[in-house]
Amino acid sequence: MEQSNVVTAAPLIAGIEIGGTKCICILARSPEEIVEQVRLDTRDPATTLGEVDAVFDRWHRDHGFASIGIGSFGPLELNRASPDFGTIVSTPKPGWSDTPIASRFEHFGVPIALDTDVVGAARAEQRWGAARGMTDLAYITVGTGVGVGALVGDRPILGRGNAEMGHMRVSRLPGDDWPGVCRFHGDCVEGLACGGAIAARHGPGPIAADWPGWAPVENALAMLVHNLVVTLQPQQILIGGGVASSQEGLIDAVRRRAVESLAGYYTARDLPDDFVIAPGLGTQAGPLGAIALGLCALQR
């Protein structure tokens, strides 16, 4: 049979990573083929989504795109049978609860995939990054909040709702009774380790690398890793987000504390040194997660 020399270009995807502080719009085919990327501040829903819509509209006119991928902070209603499908529900982000997301972009007439920003980042790392080809992995983001995107058997966890593992309550360091900042749970992992928690515990001014307050942050994240290992058995755990990327040594400290806590139990007896690592895609894991979700929309 004669072989064709025609190379089929990967589809062009419009993506949006909606974070608590900023939104990143991205038009791309892959990490190597990014046409444009636009940063927007996350303000009220109408203003923010209106600005995203304007960016998408320009891209649709100038380039066209095959699908839209949306990775958003949550919690999200991802049950397709629900009348509220595609909506941000009871989020800690003021003003964003009950905000429709997916339906906001239906007028472009292309397939749309919506999932949490951390599931998107996990998909990007699985497709192009440090977890390439793995079917069982977890991506932890530590920034405005703490979120976990887990793939188990190549599928995200979805039961009554999307998994919100950043809101686990975990064991505390002895003597640490700081109440935490989560408005729902106080001292859950997010309430102890997110950027707002660190700022509240420290107070105004720059935070030194040897600040004693890093220890309870490291512990909360290490206990989260412990729980992920014994419940989900991931092949790889990645820790990204603004806090993790800005604090040198944080990921190594979390790994050491988690290994100590697991104490060689069961599969933890032979964990590799690179079991808990930074994302292979760095700070681009989130934006490229939206592209990975858009590609999933085409495969659905």
Disulfide bonds with the S-S distance in Angstrom:
none
